[in-house]
Amino acid sequence: MAARKGRPPKPPGSPQVRLSDAHRDKIAKANILNHLIEHVGGTRDMTTTQVTAGLGLLKKCLPDLSNVTVSGDEENPLKVIGEMRLVGVRPGGD
């Protein structure tokens, strides 16, 4: 009988956890994003090629929100509500 390739079996008594493909996909997307954020923050060194590849992968897996239209209809029109607060400035403060 041929040996199975891949991960070794878990020891008896350990929890058997299987992630769905959706969970694996979310973890992969989060890892790409975290690496890029760390690079921008200066805590991770990445080559130009790695950054370009990461951005390309993000474009494929995250929705592009640059062209989103929000609209209402005659029965349910949109209401734009703005709020301004006057904040006092302390003498000698910022």
LINRA-V813857 format. One record per backbone hydrogen bond with DSSP energy under -0.5 kcal/mol. NH is the residue of the N-H (numbers start at 0). CO is the residue of the C=O. Records with the same first field share a line. If there is no record, write none. Layout:
NH->CO ; CO
//
This chain:
13->10
16->14
23->19
24->20
25->21
26->22
27->23
28->24
29->25
30->26
31->27
32->28
33->29
34->30
35->31
36->32
37->33
38->34
39->35
40->36
41->37 ; 38
42->37
43->37
50->46
51->47
52->48
53->49
54->50
55->51
56->52
57->53
58->54
59->55
60->56
61->57
64->62
67->64
69->67
70->68
72->75
80->78
81->79
86->84
87->85
92->89
//
